[in-house]
Amino acid sequence: MPSSARLPVRRQRRFALFAQLVAVVLAVGAAVAVIAEGPGGHPGAERLAADEISTVPPLVAAPLPPSVSPSPSAVVPSSPAPPVLRMPGAVPSAGTGDFGYDARSGPVLGRAGELRRYRVAVESGSDEDAADFAVAVQTALAGPGSWVDSGRLRLQQVPGGAPRDFTVYLATARTAGRMCADGGVDIRVGGRPYTSCRAPGQVIINLDRWRLSVPHFVSAGVPLEVYRTYVVNHEVGHQLGHRHERCPGAGRPAPVMMQQTLFLNGCRANPWPYVDGRRYTGPAL
């Protein structure tokens, strides 16, 4: 057949192919429009079957398996809370003069040596809890670093009515001043009962110091917990027969029997009688 006769047929085929291509493009565009708008966007879109729509899962982080740890860059570091230097609020200056006792028995602290028993008492009207105070006292006396680290002493809390060797009291300033004076100790500074003390069979902790620490500890950023541990070990140290000591040198830890409530004299605050497993002392006062 001559080439002139075949030309219309080729044109017809090209036109048919072009028409099919246009139809495909229009169909794809319609489908994309339906998927993009979602239900309610395009008429009839809600009638599409679920398996006709290709969905993408939401961007939700899946939990890591136990054997996989997040990379350091994926972990947001949290700032530690600043230490408590002193308790907020007013401190009762006087209570009823009566004491409530923690009724629990505690574990034996220490591995060997003489067993000395103590009870814990809190003055009524001090706004302090005897059980909480007992836990703080036990923590201070348990160490590591406390008096029981000598290996020749054990301590144990007993209930209020049980036989004991001494009592640890938490008393308001007025009551502490009276109790210490009765035991022959003047704890006044500037005319006000300021420090704590030991009288025969009595370790007397001043509520003002228990809640407020002392200015030179606060200004140095020493946590209240450190002061509380110090004052318990210091006054119990007196009960055990230890006397006051002095700072052994500027920049060194203060001996626990140094009067850290009044001064540090260049030493650093230290609440423990044993440091690095050895009895730590300073020159006798």
CYANA upper distance limits for C-alpha pairs under 8 A (distance plus 0.5 A):
  1 MET  CA      5 ALA  CA      7.07
  1 MET  CA      6 ARG  CA      7.77
  2 PRO  CA      6 ARG  CA      7.37
  3 SER  CA      7 LEU  CA      6.94
  5 ALA  CA      9 VAL  CA      8.48
  6 ARG  CA     10 ARG  CA      7.09
  7 LEU  CA     11 ARG  CA      6.85
  8 PRO  CA     12 GLN  CA      6.62
  9 VAL  CA     13 ARG  CA      6.78
 10 ARG  CA     14 ARG  CA      6.67
 11 ARG  CA     15 PHE  CA      6.56
 12 GLN  CA     16 ALA  CA      6.65
 13 ARG  CA     17 LEU  CA      6.62
 14 ARG  CA     18 PHE  CA      6.58
 15 PHE  CA     19 ALA  CA      6.60
 16 ALA  CA     20 GLN  CA      6.76
 17 LEU  CA     21 LEU  CA      6.77
 18 PHE  CA     22 VAL  CA      6.75
 19 ALA  CA     23 ALA  CA      6.75
 20 GLN  CA     24 VAL  CA      6.75
 21 LEU  CA     25 VAL  CA      6.78
 22 VAL  CA     26 LEU  CA      6.72
 23 ALA  CA     27 ALA  CA      6.66
 24 VAL  CA     28 VAL  CA      6.71
 25 VAL  CA     29 GLY  CA      6.64
 26 LEU  CA     30 ALA  CA      6.71
 27 ALA  CA     31 ALA  CA      6.81
 28 VAL  CA     32 VAL  CA      6.68
 29 GLY  CA     33 ALA  CA      6.69
 30 ALA  CA     34 VAL  CA      6.81
 31 ALA  CA     35 ILE  CA      6.83
 32 VAL  CA     36 ALA  CA      6.50
 33 ALA  CA     37 GLU  CA      6.70
 33 ALA  CA     42 HIS  CA      7.94
 34 VAL  CA     38 GLY  CA      6.64
 34 VAL  CA     41 GLY  CA      7.80
 34 VAL  CA     42 HIS  CA      6.19
 34 VAL  CA     45 ALA  CA      6.19
 35 ILE  CA     45 ALA  CA      8.17
 35 ILE  CA     53 ILE  CA      7.51
 37 GLU  CA     41 GLY  CA      5.23
 37 GLU  CA     42 HIS  CA      6.94
 38 GLY  CA     42 HIS  CA      7.76
 38 GLY  CA     45 ALA  CA      7.14
 38 GLY  CA     46 GLU  CA      8.11
 39 PRO  CA     45 ALA  CA      6.02
 39 PRO  CA     46 GLU  CA      5.37
 40 GLY  CA     45 ALA  CA      7.28
 40 GLY  CA     46 GLU  CA      7.17
 41 GLY  CA     45 ALA  CA      7.67
 44 GLY  CA     48 LEU  CA      7.93
 48 LEU  CA     52 GLU  CA      7.00
 48 LEU  CA     53 ILE  CA      7.96
 49 ALA  CA     53 ILE  CA      7.68
 64 LEU  CA     68 VAL  CA      6.49
 64 LEU  CA     69 SER  CA      7.69
 64 LEU  CA     70 PRO  CA      8.16
 70 PRO  CA     74 ALA  CA      6.63
 70 PRO  CA     75 VAL  CA      7.43
 71 SER  CA     75 VAL  CA      7.40
 83 PRO  CA    221 GLY  CA      8.50
 83 PRO  CA    223 PRO  CA      6.08
 83 PRO  CA    224 LEU  CA      8.36
 84 VAL  CA    223 PRO  CA      6.08
 84 VAL  CA    224 LEU  CA      6.37
 84 VAL  CA    225 GLU  CA      8.29
 85 LEU  CA    212 LEU  CA      8.14
 85 LEU  CA    213 SER  CA      7.82
 85 LEU  CA    217 PHE  CA      8.45
 85 LEU  CA    218 VAL  CA      6.14
 85 LEU  CA    221 GLY  CA      7.17
 85 LEU  CA    222 VAL  CA      6.95
 85 LEU  CA    223 PRO  CA      5.19
 85 LEU  CA    224 LEU  CA      5.12
 85 LEU  CA    225 GLU  CA      8.50
 86 ARG  CA    211 ARG  CA      6.45
 86 ARG  CA    212 LEU  CA      5.07
 86 ARG  CA    213 SER  CA      6.54
 86 ARG  CA    218 VAL  CA      7.83
 86 ARG  CA    223 PRO  CA      8.27
 86 ARG  CA    224 LEU  CA      6.18
 87 MET  CA    211 ARG  CA      5.77
 87 MET  CA    212 LEU  CA      6.38
 91 VAL  CA    126 SER  CA      8.37
 91 VAL  CA    207 LEU  CA      8.11
 91 VAL  CA    208 ASP  CA      7.03
 91 VAL  CA    211 ARG  CA      7.92
 92 PRO  CA    125 GLY  CA      7.96
 92 PRO  CA    126 SER  CA      6.40
 92 PRO  CA    127 ASP  CA      8.15
 92 PRO  CA    172 THR  CA      7.10
 93 SER  CA    172 THR  CA      6.05
 93 SER  CA    173 ALA  CA      6.05
 93 SER  CA    174 ARG  CA      6.75
 93 SER  CA    208 ASP  CA      8.27
 94 ALA  CA    125 GLY  CA      7.91
 94 ALA  CA    126 SER  CA      7.92
 94 ALA  CA    172 THR  CA      5.74
 94 ALA  CA    173 ALA  CA      6.98
 94 ALA  CA    174 ARG  CA      5.91
 94 ALA  CA    175 THR  CA      7.12
 95 GLY  CA    123 GLU  CA      6.96
 95 GLY  CA    124 SER  CA      6.39
 95 GLY  CA    125 GLY  CA      4.94
 95 GLY  CA    126 SER  CA      6.24
 95 GLY  CA    171 ALA  CA      8.27
 95 GLY  CA    172 THR  CA      6.61
 95 GLY  CA    174 ARG  CA      8.43
 95 GLY  CA    175 THR  CA      7.73
 96 THR  CA    123 GLU  CA      7.54
 96 THR  CA    124 SER  CA      6.17
 96 THR  CA    125 GLY  CA      6.42
 97 GLY  CA    123 GLU  CA      6.83
 97 GLY  CA    124 SER  CA      7.45
 97 GLY  CA    175 THR  CA      6.76
 98 ASP  CA    123 GLU  CA      6.16
 98 ASP  CA    124 SER  CA      6.26
 99 PHE  CA    121 ALA  CA      6.31
 99 PHE  CA    122 VAL  CA      5.79
 99 PHE  CA    123 GLU  CA      4.73
 99 PHE  CA    124 SER  CA      6.07
100 GLY  CA    121 ALA  CA      5.95
100 GLY  CA    122 VAL  CA      5.93
100 GLY  CA    123 GLU  CA      6.78
100 GLY  CA    124 SER  CA      7.08
100 GLY  CA    130 ALA  CA      7.40
101 TYR  CA    119 ARG  CA      7.88
101 TYR  CA    120 VAL  CA      6.24
101 TYR  CA    121 ALA  CA      4.84
101 TYR  CA    122 VAL  CA      7.01
101 TYR  CA    130 ALA  CA      6.78
101 TYR  CA    159 PRO  CA      7.70
101 TYR  CA    160 GLY  CA      5.63
102 ASP  CA    119 ARG  CA      7.92
102 ASP  CA    120 VAL  CA      6.32
102 ASP  CA    121 ALA  CA      6.90
102 ASP  CA    130 ALA  CA      5.83
102 ASP  CA    131 ALA  CA      6.07
102 ASP  CA    134 ALA  CA      7.43
102 ASP  CA    159 PRO  CA      6.68
102 ASP  CA    160 GLY  CA      6.83
103 ALA  CA    158 VAL  CA      8.05
103 ALA  CA    159 PRO  CA      4.91
103 ALA  CA    160 GLY  CA      6.34
104 ARG  CA    157 GLN  CA      8.16
104 ARG  CA    158 VAL  CA      6.95
104 ARG  CA    159 PRO  CA      5.70
105 SER  CA    156 GLN  CA      8.11
105 SER  CA    157 GLN  CA      5.96
105 SER  CA    158 VAL  CA      5.02
105 SER  CA    159 PRO  CA      6.14
106 GLY  CA    138 GLN  CA      8.50
106 GLY  CA    156 GLN  CA      6.32
106 GLY  CA    157 GLN  CA      5.30
106 GLY  CA    158 VAL  CA      6.95
107 PRO  CA    156 GLN  CA      6.49
107 PRO  CA    157 GLN  CA      7.72
108 VAL  CA    154 ARG  CA      7.00
108 VAL  CA    155 LEU  CA      6.29
108 VAL  CA    156 GLN  CA      5.26
108 VAL  CA    157 GLN  CA      8.30
109 LEU  CA    141 LEU  CA      7.99
109 LEU  CA    142 ALA  CA      6.17
109 LEU  CA    148 VAL  CA      7.24
109 LEU  CA    154 ARG  CA      5.85
109 LEU  CA    155 LEU  CA      5.54
109 LEU  CA    156 GLN  CA      6.55
110 GLY  CA    142 ALA  CA      7.82
110 GLY  CA    148 VAL  CA      5.39
110 GLY  CA    149 ASP  CA      7.16
110 GLY  CA    151 GLY  CA      7.24
110 GLY  CA    153 LEU  CA      6.96
110 GLY  CA    154 ARG  CA      5.12
110 GLY  CA    155 LEU  CA      7.24
111 ARG  CA    148 VAL  CA      8.18
111 ARG  CA    151 GLY  CA      6.62
111 ARG  CA    153 LEU  CA      8.37
111 ARG  CA    154 ARG  CA      7.30
112 ALA  CA    151 GLY  CA      5.70
112 ALA  CA    152 ARG  CA      6.08
112 ALA  CA    153 LEU  CA      6.63
112 ALA  CA    154 ARG  CA      6.77
113 GLY  CA    151 GLY  CA      6.63
113 GLY  CA    152 ARG  CA      4.34
113 GLY  CA    153 LEU  CA      4.86
113 GLY  CA    154 ARG  CA      6.37
114 GLU  CA    152 ARG  CA      6.80
114 GLU  CA    153 LEU  CA      5.42
114 GLU  CA    154 ARG  CA      6.27
115 LEU  CA    153 LEU  CA      6.69
115 LEU  CA    154 ARG  CA      5.06
115 LEU  CA    155 LEU  CA      6.13
115 LEU  CA    156 GLN  CA      7.86
116 ARG  CA    153 LEU  CA      8.11
116 ARG  CA    154 ARG  CA      6.71
116 ARG  CA    155 LEU  CA      5.51
116 ARG  CA    156 GLN  CA      7.01
116 ARG  CA    164 ARG  CA      7.89
116 ARG  CA    165 ASP  CA      6.47
117 ARG  CA    155 LEU  CA      6.25
117 ARG  CA    156 GLN  CA      5.39
117 ARG  CA    157 GLN  CA      6.26
117 ARG  CA    158 VAL  CA      6.89
117 ARG  CA    163 PRO  CA      8.19
117 ARG  CA    164 ARG  CA      5.36
117 ARG  CA    165 ASP  CA      5.82
117 ARG  CA    166 PHE  CA      7.40
118 TYR  CA    155 LEU  CA      7.90
118 TYR  CA    156 GLN  CA      6.71
118 TYR  CA    157 GLN  CA      5.42
118 TYR  CA    158 VAL  CA      6.45
118 TYR  CA    164 ARG  CA      5.73
118 TYR  CA    165 ASP  CA      6.26
118 TYR  CA    166 PHE  CA      5.47
118 TYR  CA    167 THR  CA      5.75
118 TYR  CA    168 VAL  CA      7.55
119 ARG  CA    157 GLN  CA      5.85
119 ARG  CA    158 VAL  CA      5.72
119 ARG  CA    159 PRO  CA      6.52
119 ARG  CA    160 GLY  CA      6.24
119 ARG  CA    164 ARG  CA      7.25
119 ARG  CA    166 PHE  CA      7.30
119 ARG  CA    167 THR  CA      5.32
119 ARG  CA    168 VAL  CA      6.76
120 VAL  CA    130 ALA  CA      7.57
120 VAL  CA    133 PHE  CA      8.14
120 VAL  CA    134 ALA  CA      6.41
120 VAL  CA    157 GLN  CA      7.91
120 VAL  CA    159 PRO  CA      8.40
120 VAL  CA    160 GLY  CA      7.62
120 VAL  CA    167 THR  CA      6.30
120 VAL  CA    168 VAL  CA      5.44
120 VAL  CA    169 TYR  CA      6.61
121 ALA  CA    130 ALA  CA      6.66
121 ALA  CA    160 GLY  CA      8.19
121 ALA  CA    167 THR  CA      7.67
121 ALA  CA    168 VAL  CA      6.74
121 ALA  CA    169 TYR  CA      5.36
121 ALA  CA    170 LEU  CA      6.84
122 VAL  CA    126 SER  CA      7.96
122 VAL  CA    128 GLU  CA      7.42
122 VAL  CA    129 ASP  CA      7.50
122 VAL  CA    130 ALA  CA      5.84
122 VAL  CA    133 PHE  CA      8.15
122 VAL  CA    169 TYR  CA      6.33
122 VAL  CA    170 LEU  CA      5.30
122 VAL  CA    171 ALA  CA      6.88
123 GLU  CA    128 GLU  CA      8.44
123 GLU  CA    169 TYR  CA      8.12
123 GLU  CA    170 LEU  CA      6.75
123 GLU  CA    171 ALA  CA      5.79
123 GLU  CA    172 THR  CA      7.64
126 SER  CA    171 ALA  CA      7.62
126 SER  CA    172 THR  CA      6.74
126 SER  CA    207 LEU  CA      8.09
128 GLU  CA    132 ASP  CA      8.31
128 GLU  CA    133 PHE  CA      8.03
129 ASP  CA    133 PHE  CA      6.76
130 ALA  CA    134 ALA  CA      6.55
131 ALA  CA    135 VAL  CA      6.88
132 ASP  CA    136 ALA  CA      6.99
133 PHE  CA    137 VAL  CA      6.73
133 PHE  CA    170 LEU  CA      8.38
134 ALA  CA    138 GLN  CA      6.58
135 VAL  CA    139 THR  CA      6.60
136 ALA  CA    140 ALA  CA      6.80
136 ALA  CA    228 ARG  CA      8.41
136 ALA  CA    229 THR  CA      8.22
137 VAL  CA    141 LEU  CA      6.72
137 VAL  CA    229 THR  CA      8.05
137 VAL  CA    232 VAL  CA      7.13
138 GLN  CA    142 ALA  CA      6.32
138 GLN  CA    157 GLN  CA      8.25
139 THR  CA    143 GLY  CA      7.05
139 THR  CA    229 THR  CA      8.31
140 ALA  CA    146 SER  CA      7.30
140 ALA  CA    228 ARG  CA      8.44
140 ALA  CA    229 THR  CA      5.38
140 ALA  CA    230 TYR  CA      8.26
140 ALA  CA    232 VAL  CA      7.15
140 ALA  CA    233 ASN  CA      7.18
141 LEU  CA    146 SER  CA      5.87
141 LEU  CA    147 TRP  CA      7.29
141 LEU  CA    148 VAL  CA      7.82
141 LEU  CA    155 LEU  CA      8.23
141 LEU  CA    232 VAL  CA      8.21
141 LEU  CA    233 ASN  CA      7.24
142 ALA  CA    146 SER  CA      6.55
142 ALA  CA    148 VAL  CA      7.58
143 GLY  CA    147 TRP  CA      8.41
143 GLY  CA    148 VAL  CA      8.26
143 GLY  CA    149 ASP  CA      8.14
143 GLY  CA    272 TRP  CA      8.40
144 PRO  CA    149 ASP  CA      7.46
145 GLY  CA    149 ASP  CA      6.70
145 GLY  CA    272 TRP  CA      5.66
145 GLY  CA    273 PRO  CA      6.65
145 GLY  CA    274 TYR  CA      5.02
145 GLY  CA    275 VAL  CA      6.54
145 GLY  CA    276 ASP  CA      8.23
145 GLY  CA    277 GLY  CA      7.40
146 SER  CA    233 ASN  CA      7.56
146 SER  CA    272 TRP  CA      6.15
146 SER  CA    273 PRO  CA      6.30
146 SER  CA    274 TYR  CA      6.65
147 TRP  CA    153 LEU  CA      7.75
147 TRP  CA    233 ASN  CA      8.07
147 TRP  CA    237 GLY  CA      8.17
147 TRP  CA    273 PRO  CA      6.78
147 TRP  CA    274 TYR  CA      7.68
148 VAL  CA    152 ARG  CA      7.53
148 VAL  CA    153 LEU  CA      5.63
148 VAL  CA    154 ARG  CA      6.19
148 VAL  CA    155 LEU  CA      7.73
149 ASP  CA    153 LEU  CA      8.29
149 ASP  CA    274 TYR  CA      7.46
149 ASP  CA    277 GLY  CA      7.74
150 SER  CA    279 ARG  CA      8.11
158 VAL  CA    162 ALA  CA      6.65
158 VAL  CA    163 PRO  CA      8.33
158 VAL  CA    164 ARG  CA      7.70
165 ASP  CA    201 GLY  CA      7.06
166 PHE  CA    201 GLY  CA      4.86
166 PHE  CA    202 GLN  CA      6.13
166 PHE  CA    203 VAL  CA      7.79
167 THR  CA    201 GLY  CA      6.85
167 THR  CA    202 GLN  CA      5.64
167 THR  CA    203 VAL  CA      6.58
168 VAL  CA    202 GLN  CA      6.64
168 VAL  CA    203 VAL  CA      5.14
168 VAL  CA    204 ILE  CA      6.58
168 VAL  CA    205 ILE  CA      7.96
169 TYR  CA    202 GLN  CA      7.64
169 TYR  CA    203 VAL  CA      6.50
169 TYR  CA    204 ILE  CA      5.33
169 TYR  CA    205 ILE  CA      6.41
170 LEU  CA    204 ILE  CA      6.69
170 LEU  CA    205 ILE  CA      5.40
170 LEU  CA    206 ASN  CA      6.74
170 LEU  CA    207 LEU  CA      6.59
171 ALA  CA    175 THR  CA      6.36
171 ALA  CA    176 ALA  CA      5.85
171 ALA  CA    204 ILE  CA      7.40
171 ALA  CA    205 ILE  CA      6.71
171 ALA  CA    206 ASN  CA      6.00
171 ALA  CA    207 LEU  CA      5.98
172 THR  CA    176 ALA  CA      6.40
172 THR  CA    206 ASN  CA      6.44
172 THR  CA    207 LEU  CA      5.37
172 THR  CA    208 ASP  CA      7.42
173 ALA  CA    177 GLY  CA      6.48
173 ALA  CA    192 ARG  CA      8.48
173 ALA  CA    193 PRO  CA      6.08
173 ALA  CA    194 TYR  CA      7.52
173 ALA  CA    206 ASN  CA      6.08
173 ALA  CA    207 LEU  CA      6.63
173 ALA  CA    208 ASP  CA      6.80
174 ARG  CA    178 ARG  CA      6.89
174 ARG  CA    193 PRO  CA      7.16
175 THR  CA    179 MET  CA      6.60
176 ALA  CA    180 CYS  CA      6.44
176 ALA  CA    193 PRO  CA      7.72
176 ALA  CA    196 SER  CA      7.78
176 ALA  CA    204 ILE  CA      6.99
176 ALA  CA    205 ILE  CA      7.72
176 ALA  CA    206 ASN  CA      6.34
177 GLY  CA    181 ALA  CA      6.53
177 GLY  CA    186 ASP  CA      7.76
177 GLY  CA    187 ILE  CA      6.78
177 GLY  CA    188 ARG  CA      7.80
177 GLY  CA    193 PRO  CA      5.66
178 ARG  CA    182 ASP  CA      6.67
179 MET  CA    183 GLY  CA      6.95
179 MET  CA    199 ALA  CA      8.38
179 MET  CA    204 ILE  CA      8.32
180 CYS  CA    184 GLY  CA      6.83
180 CYS  CA    185 VAL  CA      5.55
180 CYS  CA    186 ASP  CA      6.97
180 CYS  CA    187 ILE  CA      7.51
180 CYS  CA    197 CYS  CA      6.77
180 CYS  CA    198 ARG  CA      7.61
180 CYS  CA    199 ALA  CA      6.70
180 CYS  CA    204 ILE  CA      7.92
181 ALA  CA    185 VAL  CA      5.46
181 ALA  CA    186 ASP  CA      6.03
181 ALA  CA    187 ILE  CA      8.25
183 GLY  CA    198 ARG  CA      8.35
183 GLY  CA    199 ALA  CA      5.26
183 GLY  CA    200 PRO  CA      7.20
184 GLY  CA    199 ALA  CA      7.83
185 VAL  CA    197 CYS  CA      7.59
185 VAL  CA    198 ARG  CA      8.40
185 VAL  CA    199 ALA  CA      7.89
186 ASP  CA    193 PRO  CA      8.47
187 ILE  CA    192 ARG  CA      8.48
187 ILE  CA    193 PRO  CA      5.76
187 ILE  CA    194 TYR  CA      6.24
187 ILE  CA    195 THR  CA      5.68
187 ILE  CA    196 SER  CA      7.13
187 ILE  CA    197 CYS  CA      7.58
188 ARG  CA    192 ARG  CA      5.36
188 ARG  CA    193 PRO  CA      4.56
188 ARG  CA    194 TYR  CA      5.77
188 ARG  CA    195 THR  CA      7.49
189 VAL  CA    193 PRO  CA      6.84
189 VAL  CA    194 TYR  CA      6.12
189 VAL  CA    195 THR  CA      8.32
194 TYR  CA    206 ASN  CA      7.75
194 TYR  CA    208 ASP  CA      7.92
194 TYR  CA    209 ARG  CA      7.97
195 THR  CA    205 ILE  CA      8.46
195 THR  CA    206 ASN  CA      6.85
195 THR  CA    209 ARG  CA      7.57
195 THR  CA    261 THR  CA      7.42
196 SER  CA    204 ILE  CA      6.30
196 SER  CA    205 ILE  CA      5.34
196 SER  CA    206 ASN  CA      5.48
196 SER  CA    209 ARG  CA      8.24
196 SER  CA    231 VAL  CA      8.20
196 SER  CA    235 GLU  CA      8.04
197 CYS  CA    203 VAL  CA      6.88
197 CYS  CA    204 ILE  CA      5.85
197 CYS  CA    205 ILE  CA      7.23
197 CYS  CA    235 GLU  CA      6.64
198 ARG  CA    202 GLN  CA      6.18
198 ARG  CA    203 VAL  CA      5.12
198 ARG  CA    204 ILE  CA      6.34
198 ARG  CA    235 GLU  CA      6.23
198 ARG  CA    236 VAL  CA      8.08
198 ARG  CA    238 HIS  CA      6.89
198 ARG  CA    239 GLN  CA      7.02
199 ALA  CA    203 VAL  CA      7.00
199 ALA  CA    204 ILE  CA      8.04
199 ALA  CA    239 GLN  CA      8.46
200 PRO  CA    239 GLN  CA      8.00
201 GLY  CA    239 GLN  CA      7.63
202 GLN  CA    239 GLN  CA      8.24
203 VAL  CA    235 GLU  CA      6.45
203 VAL  CA    236 VAL  CA      6.85
203 VAL  CA    239 GLN  CA      7.64
204 ILE  CA    235 GLU  CA      8.15
205 ILE  CA    209 ARG  CA      8.14
205 ILE  CA    210 TRP  CA      7.60
205 ILE  CA    231 VAL  CA      8.04
205 ILE  CA    232 VAL  CA      8.06
206 ASN  CA    210 TRP  CA      6.81
207 LEU  CA    211 ARG  CA      6.65
208 ASP  CA    212 LEU  CA      6.26
208 ASP  CA    213 SER  CA      7.96
209 ARG  CA    213 SER  CA      5.16
209 ARG  CA    214 VAL  CA      7.13
210 TRP  CA    227 TYR  CA      8.48
210 TRP  CA    228 ARG  CA      6.69
211 ARG  CA    224 LEU  CA      8.35
212 LEU  CA    224 LEU  CA      8.13
213 SER  CA    217 PHE  CA      7.39
213 SER  CA    218 VAL  CA      7.55
213 SER  CA    224 LEU  CA      6.56
213 SER  CA    227 TYR  CA      6.70
213 SER  CA    228 ARG  CA      8.14
214 VAL  CA    218 VAL  CA      6.80
214 VAL  CA    261 THR  CA      6.87
215 PRO  CA    219 SER  CA      6.53
216 HIS  CA    220 ALA  CA      6.64
216 HIS  CA    263 PHE  CA      8.01
217 PHE  CA    221 GLY  CA      6.77
217 PHE  CA    222 VAL  CA      5.58
217 PHE  CA    223 PRO  CA      8.21
217 PHE  CA    227 TYR  CA      8.15
217 PHE  CA    269 ALA  CA      8.10
218 VAL  CA    222 VAL  CA      6.30
218 VAL  CA    223 PRO  CA      7.96
218 VAL  CA    224 LEU  CA      8.48
222 VAL  CA    226 VAL  CA      7.27
222 VAL  CA    227 TYR  CA      8.03
222 VAL  CA    269 ALA  CA      8.10
223 PRO  CA    227 TYR  CA      7.40
224 LEU  CA    228 ARG  CA      6.73
225 GLU  CA    229 THR  CA      6.71
226 VAL  CA    230 TYR  CA      6.67
226 VAL  CA    270 ASN  CA      8.13
226 VAL  CA    271 PRO  CA      6.67
227 TYR  CA    231 VAL  CA      6.65
227 TYR  CA    271 PRO  CA      7.36
228 ARG  CA    232 VAL  CA      6.81
229 THR  CA    233 ASN  CA      6.75
229 THR  CA    271 PRO  CA      6.08
229 THR  CA    272 TRP  CA      8.26
230 TYR  CA    234 HIS  CA      6.38
230 TYR  CA    256 VAL  CA      7.08
230 TYR  CA    270 ASN  CA      7.36
230 TYR  CA    271 PRO  CA      4.27
230 TYR  CA    272 TRP  CA      7.13
231 VAL  CA    235 GLU  CA      6.61
231 VAL  CA    261 THR  CA      8.48
231 VAL  CA    271 PRO  CA      8.02
232 VAL  CA    236 VAL  CA      6.46
233 ASN  CA    237 GLY  CA      6.25
233 ASN  CA    256 VAL  CA      7.55
233 ASN  CA    271 PRO  CA      7.48
233 ASN  CA    272 TRP  CA      7.46
233 ASN  CA    273 PRO  CA      7.96
234 HIS  CA    238 HIS  CA      7.11
234 HIS  CA    256 VAL  CA      6.20
234 HIS  CA    257 MET  CA      5.99
234 HIS  CA    271 PRO  CA      8.47
235 GLU  CA    239 GLN  CA      7.02
236 VAL  CA    240 LEU  CA      6.74
237 GLY  CA    241 GLY  CA      6.92
237 GLY  CA    242 HIS  CA      5.89
237 GLY  CA    243 ARG  CA      8.35
237 GLY  CA    257 MET  CA      7.65
238 HIS  CA    242 HIS  CA      5.38
238 HIS  CA    243 ARG  CA      6.74
242 HIS  CA    257 MET  CA      7.82
243 ARG  CA    257 MET  CA      7.12
243 ARG  CA    284 ALA  CA      8.12
243 ARG  CA    285 LEU  CA      8.45
244 HIS  CA    257 MET  CA      5.49
244 HIS  CA    258 MET  CA      5.97
244 HIS  CA    259 GLN  CA      7.42
244 HIS  CA    284 ALA  CA      6.90
244 HIS  CA    285 LEU  CA      6.09
245 GLU  CA    255 PRO  CA      7.31
245 GLU  CA    257 MET  CA      5.92
245 GLU  CA    258 MET  CA      5.22
245 GLU  CA    259 GLN  CA      8.15
245 GLU  CA    281 THR  CA      7.70
245 GLU  CA    282 GLY  CA      5.85
245 GLU  CA    283 PRO  CA      5.95
245 GLU  CA    284 ALA  CA      4.95
245 GLU  CA    285 LEU  CA      5.28
246 ARG  CA    254 ALA  CA      8.31
246 ARG  CA    255 PRO  CA      7.76
246 ARG  CA    257 MET  CA      8.47
246 ARG  CA    258 MET  CA      5.97
246 ARG  CA    259 GLN  CA      8.49
246 ARG  CA    282 GLY  CA      5.81
246 ARG  CA    283 PRO  CA      5.71
246 ARG  CA    284 ALA  CA      6.60
246 ARG  CA    285 LEU  CA      6.10
247 CYS  CA    252 ARG  CA      8.23
247 CYS  CA    253 PRO  CA      8.39
247 CYS  CA    254 ALA  CA      6.12
247 CYS  CA    255 PRO  CA      7.26
247 CYS  CA    258 MET  CA      7.42
247 CYS  CA    264 LEU  CA      7.83
247 CYS  CA    265 ASN  CA      7.13
247 CYS  CA    266 GLY  CA      7.97
247 CYS  CA    267 CYS  CA      6.46
247 CYS  CA    282 GLY  CA      6.31
247 CYS  CA    283 PRO  CA      7.60
248 PRO  CA    252 ARG  CA      7.43
248 PRO  CA    254 ALA  CA      7.92
248 PRO  CA    267 CYS  CA      8.25
248 PRO  CA    281 THR  CA      8.44
248 PRO  CA    282 GLY  CA      5.50
248 PRO  CA    283 PRO  CA      6.85
249 GLY  CA    266 GLY  CA      7.66
249 GLY  CA    267 CYS  CA      7.08
250 ALA  CA    265 ASN  CA      7.89
250 ALA  CA    266 GLY  CA      5.00
250 ALA  CA    267 CYS  CA      5.66
251 GLY  CA    266 GLY  CA      6.42
251 GLY  CA    267 CYS  CA      5.46
251 GLY  CA    268 ARG  CA      6.49
252 ARG  CA    266 GLY  CA      8.32
252 ARG  CA    267 CYS  CA      5.61
252 ARG  CA    268 ARG  CA      6.40
253 PRO  CA    267 CYS  CA      5.95
253 PRO  CA    268 ARG  CA      5.12
253 PRO  CA    269 ALA  CA      6.62
253 PRO  CA    270 ASN  CA      6.13
254 ALA  CA    258 MET  CA      6.96
254 ALA  CA    260 GLN  CA      8.03
254 ALA  CA    264 LEU  CA      7.45
254 ALA  CA    267 CYS  CA      5.60
254 ALA  CA    268 ARG  CA      5.99
254 ALA  CA    269 ALA  CA      6.17
254 ALA  CA    270 ASN  CA      5.93
254 ALA  CA    282 GLY  CA      8.24
255 PRO  CA    270 ASN  CA      7.22
255 PRO  CA    272 TRP  CA      8.15
255 PRO  CA    273 PRO  CA      7.21
255 PRO  CA    280 TYR  CA      6.76
255 PRO  CA    281 THR  CA      5.73
255 PRO  CA    282 GLY  CA      6.30
256 VAL  CA    260 GLN  CA      8.28
256 VAL  CA    270 ASN  CA      6.84
256 VAL  CA    271 PRO  CA      6.20
256 VAL  CA    272 TRP  CA      6.21
256 VAL  CA    273 PRO  CA      5.79
256 VAL  CA    281 THR  CA      8.17
257 MET  CA    273 PRO  CA      8.21
257 MET  CA    281 THR  CA      8.25
258 MET  CA    282 GLY  CA      8.34
259 GLN  CA    263 PHE  CA      6.98
259 GLN  CA    264 LEU  CA      8.18
260 GLN  CA    264 LEU  CA      5.98
260 GLN  CA    269 ALA  CA      7.74
264 LEU  CA    268 ARG  CA      7.16
264 LEU  CA    269 ALA  CA      7.56
273 PRO  CA    279 ARG  CA      6.47
273 PRO  CA    280 TYR  CA      6.21
273 PRO  CA    281 THR  CA      7.98
274 TYR  CA    278 ARG  CA      5.61
274 TYR  CA    279 ARG  CA      4.88
274 TYR  CA    280 TYR  CA      5.85
275 VAL  CA    279 ARG  CA      6.92
275 VAL  CA    280 TYR  CA      6.41
